[in-house]
Amino acid sequence: MLDSNDHLAKVVYSKAGRDKDKFFIIVSVLDEKYVYISDGSLRSISKPKKKKIKHLAFTNILDEEIRNLLISGEKINNAMIIKKLQSYDNNKEVWLPYVKRWCYRNARYCFRIIT
């Protein structure tokens, strides 16, 4: 059985569905079969995707900062999730709809977070 506090803010990889081969962060555990996941762009924190656990591959990465915010009930924004996922997966594109600056990294175009 899943313990909700153990899997909150864990980085997971989708194995099935139209979001296959994408990284997400678990934002809530519904029950022992389902979790809510978010990537910050397509699946925002305000509208996370309900996903079966058997369609996810768990990584060893647990983001303590996001986990503490989720447990305490504080507000998390999409940019935080995007930034964390981008730091874990440097070879894939991360789409930021509100940033209009491009960077060239690893022979691929991607958006860059302006801080």
N, CA, C and O atoms as CSV, one atom per row, in Angstrom:
chain,resi,resn,atom,element,x,y,z
A,1,MET,N,N,0.835,-1.184,0.000
A,1,MET,CA,C,0.000,0.000,0.000
A,1,MET,C,C,0.879,1.245,0.000
A,1,MET,O,O,1.931,1.282,0.638
A,2,LEU,N,N,0.430,2.256,-0.721
A,2,LEU,CA,C,1.193,3.500,-0.805
A,2,LEU,C,C,0.935,4.372,0.403
A,2,LEU,O,O,-0.210,4.551,0.818
A,3,ASP,N,N,1.988,4.907,0.959
A,3,ASP,CA,C,1.857,5.916,1.994
A,3,ASP,C,C,2.014,7.261,1.313
A,3,ASP,O,O,3.023,7.501,0.651
A,4,SER,N,N,1.042,8.135,1.460
A,4,SER,CA,C,1.025,9.383,0.706
A,4,SER,C,C,2.238,10.254,0.998
A,4,SER,O,O,2.740,10.920,0.093
A,5,ASN,N,N,2.723,10.268,2.237
A,5,ASN,CA,C,3.866,11.115,2.563
A,5,ASN,C,C,5.170,10.569,1.993
A,5,ASN,O,O,6.101,11.338,1.754
A,6,ASP,N,N,5.257,9.270,1.771
A,6,ASP,CA,C,6.485,8.692,1.231
A,6,ASP,C,C,6.674,8.994,-0.255
A,6,ASP,O,O,7.808,9.094,-0.722
A,7,HIS,N,N,5.598,9.137,-0.989
A,7,HIS,CA,C,5.691,9.310,-2.437
A,7,HIS,C,C,5.398,10.725,-2.916
A,7,HIS,O,O,5.497,10.993,-4.113
A,8,LEU,N,N,5.049,11.622,-2.033
A,8,LEU,CA,C,4.825,13.007,-2.442
A,8,LEU,C,C,6.120,13.605,-2.965
A,8,LEU,O,O,7.186,13.403,-2.383
A,9,ALA,N,N,6.025,14.329,-4.049
A,9,ALA,CA,C,7.148,15.043,-4.680
A,9,ALA,C,C,8.207,14.109,-5.241
A,9,ALA,O,O,9.345,14.528,-5.451
A,10,LYS,N,N,7.862,12.868,-5.484
A,10,LYS,CA,C,8.790,11.938,-6.121
A,10,LYS,C,C,8.704,12.129,-7.634
A,10,LYS,O,O,7.614,12.278,-8.186
A,11,VAL,N,N,9.849,12.123,-8.295
A,11,VAL,CA,C,9.887,12.253,-9.751
A,11,VAL,C,C,9.603,10.882,-10.355
A,11,VAL,O,O,10.244,9.888,-10.015
A,12,VAL,N,N,8.622,10.854,-11.263
A,12,VAL,CA,C,8.224,9.604,-11.911
A,12,VAL,C,C,8.299,9.771,-13.422
A,12,VAL,O,O,8.341,10.885,-13.944
A,13,TYR,N,N,8.315,8.649,-14.098
A,13,TYR,CA,C,8.435,8.585,-15.544
A,13,TYR,C,C,7.227,7.819,-16.066
A,13,TYR,O,O,6.939,6.716,-15.601
A,14,SER,N,N,6.518,8.402,-17.034
A,14,SER,CA,C,5.329,7.764,-17.577
A,14,SER,C,C,5.705,6.661,-18.554
A,14,SER,O,O,6.478,6.888,-19.485
A,15,LYS,N,N,5.152,5.448,-18.340
A,15,LYS,CA,C,5.429,4.301,-19.195
A,15,LYS,C,C,4.349,4.070,-20.233
A,15,LYS,O,O,4.586,3.375,-21.221
A,16,ALA,N,N,3.153,4.644,-20.032
A,16,ALA,CA,C,2.041,4.367,-20.934
A,16,ALA,C,C,1.141,5.593,-21.056
A,16,ALA,O,O,1.145,6.485,-20.208
A,17,GLY,N,N,0.373,5.601,-22.136
A,17,GLY,CA,C,-0.545,6.702,-22.373
A,17,GLY,C,C,0.046,7.712,-23.345
A,17,GLY,O,O,1.162,7.538,-23.834
A,18,ARG,N,N,-0.710,8.767,-23.620
A,18,ARG,CA,C,-0.198,9.748,-24.577
A,18,ARG,C,C,0.887,10.630,-23.975
A,18,ARG,O,O,1.552,11.373,-24.697
A,19,ASP,N,N,1.072,10.556,-22.670
A,19,ASP,CA,C,2.165,11.280,-22.020
A,19,ASP,C,C,3.371,10.375,-21.781
A,19,ASP,O,O,4.196,10.654,-20.911
A,20,LYS,N,N,3.472,9.301,-22.545
A,20,LYS,CA,C,4.572,8.340,-22.417
A,20,LYS,C,C,5.915,9.042,-22.620
A,20,LYS,O,O,6.032,9.962,-23.429
A,21,ASP,N,N,6.928,8.592,-21.872
A,21,ASP,CA,C,8.297,9.102,-21.954
A,21,ASP,C,C,8.460,10.522,-21.417
A,21,ASP,O,O,9.389,11.223,-21.816
A,22,LYS,N,N,7.588,10.952,-20.532
A,22,LYS,CA,C,7.703,12.274,-19.912
A,22,LYS,C,C,7.886,12.122,-18.407
A,22,LYS,O,O,7.434,11.151,-17.800
A,23,PHE,N,N,8.555,13.097,-17.830
A,23,PHE,CA,C,8.765,13.118,-16.391
A,23,PHE,C,C,7.700,13.965,-15.709
A,23,PHE,O,O,7.264,14.984,-16.244
A,24,PHE,N,N,7.284,13.530,-14.514
A,24,PHE,CA,C,6.281,14.234,-13.727
A,24,PHE,C,C,6.702,14.200,-12.264
A,24,PHE,O,O,7.617,13.472,-11.878
A,25,ILE,N,N,6.015,15.004,-11.461
A,25,ILE,CA,C,6.181,14.977,-10.011
A,25,ILE,C,C,4.841,14.601,-9.399
A,25,ILE,O,O,3.807,15.143,-9.788
A,26,ILE,N,N,4.851,13.684,-8.453
A,26,ILE,CA,C,3.618,13.285,-7.769
A,26,ILE,C,C,3.217,14.409,-6.816
A,26,ILE,O,O,3.989,14.790,-5.936
A,27,VAL,N,N,2.012,14.932,-6.995
A,27,VAL,CA,C,1.540,16.019,-6.140
A,27,VAL,C,C,0.494,15.553,-5.127
A,27,VAL,O,O,0.207,16.260,-4.161
A,28,SER,N,N,-0.076,14.363,-5.344
A,28,SER,CA,C,-1.049,13.835,-4.400
A,28,SER,C,C,-1.222,12.336,-4.645
A,28,SER,O,O,-1.113,11.862,-5.775
A,29,VAL,N,N,-1.492,11.604,-3.573
A,29,VAL,CA,C,-1.790,10.175,-3.680
A,29,VAL,C,C,-3.271,10.001,-3.400
A,29,VAL,O,O,-3.754,10.334,-2.318
A,30,LEU,N,N,-3.993,9.472,-4.394
A,30,LEU,CA,C,-5.438,9.300,-4.254
A,30,LEU,C,C,-5.757,8.034,-3.456
A,30,LEU,O,O,-6.458,8.095,-2.447
A,31,ASP,N,N,-5.251,6.912,-3.901
A,31,ASP,CA,C,-5.405,5.645,-3.182
A,31,ASP,C,C,-4.244,4.742,-3.582
A,31,ASP,O,O,-3.234,5.224,-4.095
A,32,GLU,N,N,-4.380,3.433,-3.352
A,32,GLU,CA,C,-3.262,2.536,-3.629
A,32,GLU,C,C,-3.075,2.258,-5.118
A,32,GLU,O,O,-2.078,1.645,-5.497
A,33,LYS,N,N,-4.007,2.693,-5.978
A,33,LYS,CA,C,-3.874,2.475,-7.418
A,33,LYS,C,C,-3.614,3.759,-8.206
A,33,LYS,O,O,-3.053,3.701,-9.300
A,34,TYR,N,N,-4.008,4.912,-7.675
A,34,TYR,CA,C,-3.931,6.154,-8.426
A,34,TYR,C,C,-3.164,7.244,-7.689
A,34,TYR,O,O,-3.186,7.324,-6.461
A,35,VAL,N,N,-2.488,8.077,-8.466
A,35,VAL,CA,C,-1.830,9.283,-7.950
A,35,VAL,C,C,-2.163,10.441,-8.886
A,35,VAL,O,O,-2.598,10.233,-10.018
A,36,TYR,N,N,-1.956,11.655,-8.402
A,36,TYR,CA,C,-2.061,12.844,-9.242
A,36,TYR,C,C,-0.656,13.320,-9.543
A,36,TYR,O,O,0.169,13.468,-8.641
A,37,ILE,N,N,-0.382,13.563,-10.838
A,37,ILE,CA,C,0.950,13.990,-11.260
A,37,ILE,C,C,0.857,15.312,-12.004
A,37,ILE,O,O,-0.177,15.647,-12.583
A,38,SER,N,N,1.952,16.052,-11.977
A,38,SER,CA,C,2.011,17.340,-12.657
A,38,SER,C,C,3.393,17.532,-13.256
A,38,SER,O,O,4.399,17.105,-12.690
A,39,ASP,N,N,3.423,18.195,-14.432
A,39,ASP,CA,C,4.700,18.565,-15.031
A,39,ASP,C,C,4.868,20.076,-15.095
A,39,ASP,O,O,5.902,20.563,-15.553
A,40,GLY,N,N,3.872,20.820,-14.645
A,40,GLY,CA,C,3.967,22.269,-14.586
A,40,GLY,C,C,3.554,22.988,-15.852
A,40,GLY,O,O,3.221,24.172,-15.796
A,41,SER,N,N,3.564,22.316,-16.991
A,41,SER,CA,C,3.191,23.000,-18.227
A,41,SER,C,C,1.902,22.420,-18.810
A,41,SER,O,O,0.858,23.071,-18.764
A,42,LEU,N,N,1.964,21.222,-19.350
A,42,LEU,CA,C,0.757,20.614,-19.911
A,42,LEU,C,C,-0.214,20.218,-18.800
A,42,LEU,O,O,-1.418,20.450,-18.907
A,43,ARG,N,N,0.306,19.634,-17.756
A,43,ARG,CA,C,-0.484,19.279,-16.578
A,43,ARG,C,C,-0.061,20.196,-15.442
A,43,ARG,O,O,0.920,19.933,-14.746
A,44,SER,N,N,-0.809,21.269,-15.265
A,44,SER,CA,C,-0.448,22.267,-14.257
A,44,SER,C,C,-0.770,21.763,-12.862
A,44,SER,O,O,-1.450,20.751,-12.692
A,45,ILE,N,N,-0.281,22.474,-11.885
A,45,ILE,CA,C,-0.516,22.101,-10.491
A,45,ILE,C,C,-1.990,22.272,-10.114
A,45,ILE,O,O,-2.489,21.588,-9.220
A,46,SER,N,N,-2.682,23.183,-10.797
A,46,SER,CA,C,-4.101,23.385,-10.508
A,46,SER,C,C,-4.984,22.325,-11.165
A,46,SER,O,O,-6.129,22.136,-10.754
A,47,LYS,N,N,-4.465,21.635,-12.179
A,47,LYS,CA,C,-5.222,20.580,-12.852
A,47,LYS,C,C,-4.303,19.386,-13.126
A,47,LYS,O,O,-3.956,19.126,-14.278
A,48,PRO,N,N,-3.908,18.658,-12.072
A,48,PRO,CA,C,-2.994,17.523,-12.260
A,48,PRO,C,C,-3.690,16.337,-12.922
A,48,PRO,O,O,-4.917,16.239,-12.910
A,49,LYS,N,N,-2.903,15.450,-13.491
A,49,LYS,CA,C,-3.430,14.260,-14.156
A,49,LYS,C,C,-3.547,13.112,-13.168
A,49,LYS,O,O,-2.637,12.844,-12.382
A,50,LYS,N,N,-4.683,12.445,-13.227
A,50,LYS,CA,C,-4.883,11.229,-12.434
A,50,LYS,C,C,-4.281,10.077,-13.237
A,50,LYS,O,O,-4.661,9.854,-14.386
A,51,LYS,N,N,-3.344,9.348,-12.635
A,51,LYS,CA,C,-2.612,8.318,-13.362
A,51,LYS,C,C,-2.514,7.055,-12.524
A,51,LYS,O,O,-2.301,7.121,-11.313
A,52,LYS,N,N,-2.669,5.902,-13.169
A,52,LYS,CA,C,-2.485,4.629,-12.477
A,52,LYS,C,C,-1.015,4.424,-12.169
A,52,LYS,O,O,-0.146,4.748,-12.979
A,53,ILE,N,N,-0.748,3.886,-11.001
A,53,ILE,CA,C,0.625,3.668,-10.560
A,53,ILE,C,C,1.334,2.662,-11.452
A,53,ILE,O,O,2.541,2.774,-11.669
A,54,LYS,N,N,0.608,1.683,-11.971
A,54,LYS,CA,C,1.249,0.678,-12.818
A,54,LYS,C,C,1.730,1.257,-14.146
A,54,LYS,O,O,2.515,0.615,-14.845
A,55,HIS,N,N,1.277,2.451,-14.505
A,55,HIS,CA,C,1.735,3.113,-15.728
A,55,HIS,C,C,2.882,4.079,-15.477
A,55,HIS,O,O,3.276,4.821,-16.377
A,56,LEU,N,N,3.422,4.077,-14.263
A,56,LEU,CA,C,4.525,4.967,-13.909
A,56,LEU,C,C,5.754,4.168,-13.500
A,56,LEU,O,O,5.652,3.094,-12.906
A,57,ALA,N,N,6.914,4.716,-13.833
A,57,ALA,CA,C,8.180,4.169,-13.354
A,57,ALA,C,C,8.725,5.144,-12.328
A,57,ALA,O,O,8.914,6.324,-12.623
A,58,PHE,N,N,8.976,4.652,-11.127
A,58,PHE,CA,C,9.459,5.509,-10.052
A,58,PHE,C,C,10.966,5.683,-10.155
A,58,PHE,O,O,11.693,4.729,-10.430
A,59,THR,N,N,11.427,6.900,-9.934
A,59,THR,CA,C,12.857,7.167,-9.877
A,59,THR,C,C,13.264,7.244,-8.405
A,59,THR,O,O,12.412,7.174,-7.519
A,60,ASN,N,N,14.534,7.385,-8.151
A,60,ASN,CA,C,15.031,7.535,-6.782
A,60,ASN,C,C,15.065,8.994,-6.346
A,60,ASN,O,O,15.542,9.308,-5.256
A,61,ILE,N,N,14.562,9.880,-7.191
A,61,ILE,CA,C,14.642,11.317,-6.924
A,61,ILE,C,C,13.410,11.769,-6.151
A,61,ILE,O,O,12.278,11.558,-6.585
A,62,LEU,N,N,13.642,12.383,-5.018
A,62,LEU,CA,C,12.588,12.953,-4.196
A,62,LEU,C,C,12.959,14.404,-3.923
A,62,LEU,O,O,14.012,14.678,-3.348
A,63,ASP,N,N,12.102,15.332,-4.332
A,63,ASP,CA,C,12.390,16.748,-4.156
A,63,ASP,C,C,11.875,17.195,-2.790
A,63,ASP,O,O,10.668,17.323,-2.585
A,64,GLU,N,N,12.788,17.428,-1.870
A,64,GLU,CA,C,12.432,17.775,-0.487
A,64,GLU,C,C,11.734,19.136,-0.391
A,64,GLU,O,O,10.818,19.304,0.414
A,65,GLU,N,N,12.155,20.094,-1.196
A,65,GLU,CA,C,11.548,21.434,-1.127
A,65,GLU,C,C,10.065,21.381,-1.504
A,65,GLU,O,O,9.225,21.927,-0.789
A,66,ILE,N,N,9.745,20.733,-2.610
A,66,ILE,CA,C,8.347,20.616,-3.042
A,66,ILE,C,C,7.572,19.733,-2.077
A,66,ILE,O,O,6.405,20.005,-1.795
A,67,ARG,N,N,8.194,18.695,-1.573
A,67,ARG,CA,C,7.533,17.793,-0.621
A,67,ARG,C,C,7.113,18.537,0.647
A,67,ARG,O,O,5.995,18.368,1.133
A,68,ASN,N,N,8.017,19.358,1.177
A,68,ASN,CA,C,7.682,20.120,2.382
A,68,ASN,C,C,6.556,21.107,2.126
A,68,ASN,O,O,5.705,21.314,2.991
A,69,LEU,N,N,6.544,21.719,0.944
A,69,LEU,CA,C,5.467,22.649,0.598
A,69,LEU,C,C,4.133,21.915,0.454
A,69,LEU,O,O,3.100,22.425,0.888
A,70,LEU,N,N,4.144,20.731,-0.148
A,70,LEU,CA,C,2.914,19.946,-0.303
A,70,LEU,C,C,2.369,19.484,1.045
A,70,LEU,O,O,1.162,19.544,1.275
A,71,ILE,N,N,3.238,19.028,1.928
A,71,ILE,CA,C,2.797,18.546,3.241
A,71,ILE,C,C,2.243,19.693,4.085
A,71,ILE,O,O,1.235,19.530,4.773
A,72,SER,N,N,2.894,20.843,4.032
A,72,SER,CA,C,2.439,21.978,4.834
A,72,SER,C,C,1.226,22.678,4.238
A,72,SER,O,O,0.606,23.507,4.903
A,73,GLY,N,N,0.877,22.357,2.994
A,73,GLY,CA,C,-0.296,22.952,2.367
A,73,GLY,C,C,-0.035,24.321,1.749
A,73,GLY,O,O,-0.975,25.027,1.384
A,74,GLU,N,N,1.225,24.696,1.633
A,74,GLU,CA,C,1.551,25.978,1.015
A,74,GLU,C,C,1.390,25.890,-0.493
A,74,GLU,O,O,1.370,24.803,-1.070
A,75,LYS,N,N,1.278,27.044,-1.117
A,75,LYS,CA,C,1.036,27.111,-2.551
A,75,LYS,C,C,2.318,26.828,-3.334
A,75,LYS,O,O,3.392,27.332,-3.007
A,76,ILE,N,N,2.174,26.016,-4.365
A,76,ILE,CA,C,3.275,25.700,-5.268
A,76,ILE,C,C,2.897,26.241,-6.640
A,76,ILE,O,O,1.757,26.095,-7.079
A,77,ASN,N,N,3.862,26.870,-7.319
A,77,ASN,CA,C,3.551,27.346,-8.660
A,77,ASN,C,C,4.162,26.418,-9.704
A,77,ASN,O,O,5.041,25.610,-9.408
A,78,ASN,N,N,3.673,26.558,-10.929
A,78,ASN,CA,C,4.108,25.683,-12.014
A,78,ASN,C,C,5.579,25.870,-12.357
A,78,ASN,O,O,6.248,24.917,-12.758
A,79,ALA,N,N,6.086,27.086,-12.204
A,79,ALA,CA,C,7.491,27.351,-12.529
A,79,ALA,C,C,8.426,26.541,-11.637
A,79,ALA,O,O,9.491,26.117,-12.087
A,80,MET,N,N,8.048,26.321,-10.392
A,80,MET,CA,C,8.872,25.506,-9.488
A,80,MET,C,C,8.980,24.073,-10.002
A,80,MET,O,O,10.066,23.494,-10.023
A,81,ILE,N,N,7.859,23.512,-10.410
A,81,ILE,CA,C,7.850,22.141,-10.906
A,81,ILE,C,C,8.640,22.041,-12.202
A,81,ILE,O,O,9.417,21.104,-12.385
A,82,ILE,N,N,8.450,22.995,-13.099
A,82,ILE,CA,C,9.172,22.993,-14.374
A,82,ILE,C,C,10.670,23.081,-14.135
A,82,ILE,O,O,11.452,22.357,-14.752
A,83,LYS,N,N,11.057,23.964,-13.245
A,83,LYS,CA,C,12.481,24.154,-12.960
A,83,LYS,C,C,13.097,22.884,-12.375
A,83,LYS,O,O,14.206,22.504,-12.751
A,84,LYS,N,N,12.390,22.232,-11.464
A,84,LYS,CA,C,12.905,20.997,-10.863
A,84,LYS,C,C,13.018,19.880,-11.898
A,84,LYS,O,O,14.029,19.180,-11.950
A,85,LEU,N,N,11.983,19.712,-12.723
A,85,LEU,CA,C,12.024,18.660,-13.736
A,85,LEU,C,C,13.092,18.941,-14.779
A,85,LEU,O,O,13.725,18.014,-15.285
A,86,GLN,N,N,13.294,20.191,-15.101
A,86,GLN,CA,C,14.322,20.542,-16.070
A,86,GLN,C,C,15.712,20.226,-15.520
A,86,GLN,O,O,16.596,19.811,-16.270
A,87,SER,N,N,15.905,20.417,-14.240
A,87,SER,CA,C,17.212,20.117,-13.656
A,87,SER,C,C,17.467,18.615,-13.588
A,87,SER,O,O,18.623,18.192,-13.619
A,88,TYR,N,N,16.413,17.795,-13.497
A,88,TYR,CA,C,16.587,16.353,-13.443
A,88,TYR,C,C,16.731,15.735,-14.826
A,88,TYR,O,O,17.353,14.682,-14.970
A,89,ASP,N,N,16.166,16.376,-15.842
A,89,ASP,CA,C,16.160,15.812,-17.183
A,89,ASP,C,C,16.725,16.831,-18.160
A,89,ASP,O,O,15.969,17.524,-18.841
A,90,ASN,N,N,18.033,16.926,-18.235
A,90,ASN,CA,C,18.686,17.944,-19.054
A,90,ASN,C,C,18.628,17.661,-20.545
A,90,ASN,O,O,18.887,18.567,-21.337
A,91,ASN,N,N,18.304,16.464,-20.955
A,91,ASN,CA,C,18.324,16.134,-22.373
A,91,ASN,C,C,16.979,16.299,-23.060
A,91,ASN,O,O,16.891,16.116,-24.274
A,92,LYS,N,N,15.944,16.632,-22.335
A,92,LYS,CA,C,14.627,16.784,-22.938
A,92,LYS,C,C,14.185,18.226,-22.900
A,92,LYS,O,O,14.634,19.005,-22.059
A,93,GLU,N,N,13.299,18.580,-23.817
A,93,GLU,CA,C,12.771,19.935,-23.866
A,93,GLU,C,C,11.771,20.148,-22.748
A,93,GLU,O,O,11.022,19.242,-22.383
A,94,VAL,N,N,11.769,21.346,-22.216
A,94,VAL,CA,C,10.767,21.732,-21.235
A,94,VAL,C,C,10.090,22.971,-21.770
A,94,VAL,O,O,10.756,23.963,-22.067
A,95,TRP,N,N,8.789,22.932,-21.896
A,95,TRP,CA,C,8.049,24.022,-22.505
A,95,TRP,C,C,7.531,24.969,-21.434
A,95,TRP,O,O,6.817,24.553,-20.522
A,96,LEU,N,N,7.888,26.230,-21.546
A,96,LEU,CA,C,7.385,27.267,-20.649
A,96,LEU,C,C,6.566,28.243,-21.477
A,96,LEU,O,O,7.137,28.988,-22.273
A,97,PRO,N,N,5.265,28.267,-21.321
A,97,PRO,CA,C,4.435,29.096,-22.202
A,97,PRO,C,C,4.626,30.595,-22.005
A,97,PRO,O,O,4.275,31.367,-22.897
A,98,TYR,N,N,5.156,31.029,-20.895
A,98,TYR,CA,C,5.243,32.451,-20.610
A,98,TYR,C,C,6.658,33.007,-20.766
A,98,TYR,O,O,6.875,34.190,-20.502
A,99,VAL,N,N,7.609,32.204,-21.180
A,99,VAL,CA,C,8.982,32.665,-21.368
A,99,VAL,C,C,9.272,32.670,-22.859
A,99,VAL,O,O,9.013,31.679,-23.542
A,100,LYS,N,N,9.811,33.780,-23.376
A,100,LYS,CA,C,9.997,33.916,-24.802
A,100,LYS,C,C,11.464,33.891,-25.214
A,100,LYS,O,O,11.819,34.429,-26.262
A,101,ARG,N,N,12.298,33.288,-24.422
A,101,ARG,CA,C,13.720,33.270,-24.692
A,101,ARG,C,C,14.170,31.842,-25.002
A,101,ARG,O,O,13.769,30.901,-24.318
A,102,TRP,N,N,14.987,31.685,-26.015
A,102,TRP,CA,C,15.463,30.370,-26.413
A,102,TRP,C,C,16.896,30.168,-25.971
A,102,TRP,O,O,17.651,31.132,-25.844
A,103,CYS,N,N,17.272,28.947,-25.738
A,103,CYS,CA,C,18.673,28.602,-25.509
A,103,CYS,C,C,18.981,27.380,-26.356
A,103,CYS,O,O,18.077,26.642,-26.746
A,104,TYR,N,N,20.243,27.173,-26.635
A,104,TYR,CA,C,20.669,26.020,-27.412
A,104,TYR,C,C,21.513,25.130,-26.510
A,104,TYR,O,O,22.604,25.515,-26.090
A,105,ARG,N,N,21.003,23.936,-26.216
A,105,ARG,CA,C,21.672,23.054,-25.276
A,105,ARG,C,C,21.498,21.617,-25.750
A,105,ARG,O,O,20.398,21.209,-26.124
A,106,ASN,N,N,22.566,20.865,-25.734
A,106,ASN,CA,C,22.530,19.450,-26.105
A,106,ASN,C,C,21.968,19.227,-27.506
A,106,ASN,O,O,21.242,18.262,-27.743
A,107,ALA,N,N,22.301,20.116,-28.426
A,107,ALA,CA,C,21.891,20.029,-29.830
A,107,ALA,C,C,20.378,20.071,-30.004
A,107,ALA,O,O,19.860,19.549,-30.992
A,108,ARG,N,N,19.667,20.677,-29.073
A,108,ARG,CA,C,18.215,20.823,-29.178
A,108,ARG,C,C,17.819,22.208,-28.698
A,108,ARG,O,O,18.480,22.791,-27.839
A,109,TYR,N,N,16.751,22.724,-29.250
A,109,TYR,CA,C,16.245,24.015,-28.791
A,109,TYR,C,C,15.339,23.795,-27.583
A,109,TYR,O,O,14.625,22.796,-27.501
A,110,CYS,N,N,15.380,24.733,-26.659
A,110,CYS,CA,C,14.530,24.635,-25.478
A,110,CYS,C,C,14.283,26.025,-24.934
A,110,CYS,O,O,15.014,26.963,-25.254
A,111,PHE,N,N,13.277,26.159,-24.129
A,111,PHE,CA,C,13.030,27.418,-23.450
A,111,PHE,C,C,13.954,27.517,-22.246
A,111,PHE,O,O,14.364,26.499,-21.688
A,112,ARG,N,N,14.271,28.695,-21.859
A,112,ARG,CA,C,15.159,28.906,-20.723
A,112,ARG,C,C,14.428,29.711,-19.667
A,112,ARG,O,O,13.758,30.693,-19.987
A,113,ILE,N,N,14.547,29.315,-18.443
A,113,ILE,CA,C,13.903,30.039,-17.358
A,113,ILE,C,C,14.711,31.277,-17.060
A,113,ILE,O,O,15.915,31.196,-16.817
A,114,ILE,N,N,14.060,32.419,-17.078
A,114,ILE,CA,C,14.717,33.687,-16.784
A,114,ILE,C,C,14.531,33.983,-15.315
A,114,ILE,O,O,13.403,34.123,-14.843
A,115,THR,N,N,15.633,34.079,-14.586
A,115,THR,CA,C,15.540,34.350,-13.156
A,115,THR,C,C,16.076,35.699,-12.823
A,115,THR,O,O,16.075,36.093,-11.657
